Amino acid sequence: MLDSTDLKFAFEDLGLTEKPVIVHASLRPFGYIKSGVDAILRALLSSFKSVMMPAFTYKTMVTPGVGPANNGITYGSEKDLNKMAQPFRLNMRVDPMIGILAETLQIRPFATRTDHPILSFTGLRADEFLITQTMAEPLAPIGALAEADGWVVLINADHSVNTSIHYAEKLAGRKQFIRWAINGDRIVECPGFPGDSSGFNAIAEYLKPDIRRVEVGAGFIQAVSLKCLFETVQEIIKKDPLALLCQRSDCDRCNAIRS
Ligand SMILES: [Zn+2]
């Protein structure tokens, strides 16, 4: 059975104790952990300078009947989901797809959360990064983290959940999208919405020399510096403008980038 100390040693083995990090985690492969999610969070907070995570909330989103062309969306397609959409609240649960660790962080005392209605970030000792977010630049905290020599830490996770690749796609000039969300009593336009991440794992072979990896219990932790990630993503998109897109023929966003 893993406990907080095992995880702390594993994080320390990455050799990144003075670095600020953005974390993505799937906890199931660890099996039962003594003191659960809290133990992992404690280990993270005592191992890194700052900890930031996406705290995205997709249930605030609405799809209009009409809108700008080539926006990677099928307008009028989500009428039932629109009816279920909820206004963003600062204490709204993080989307289950993002994972329980981010939700546990955002409800922790002294944690900060940004107020973007879809793409909020949460963090501890990460305010200098979080405050850079605007509606026009929703992923700015990732750029600010890179400026501070930040790293991505993926716990039992591959690059298909690596949100920072979206920031690098934007740096590479890749198309961003407009989405809409309920904020208070109005619907707000949210520009700078990123593409689809399901093809991102193709980056793994290019990052091999730069990845730090530690095995822990039945799981693993891997990390890469944001600066290195950004350079690699920009390089491969420059070589192949269709790199990192998914292969699904019905993927609205990847198709919009191809067209
Ligand atoms: Zn796709």
Residues whose N, C-alpha, C, O or C-beta is under 5 A from the ligand:
A	BS01	ZN	D196 C246 C251 C254
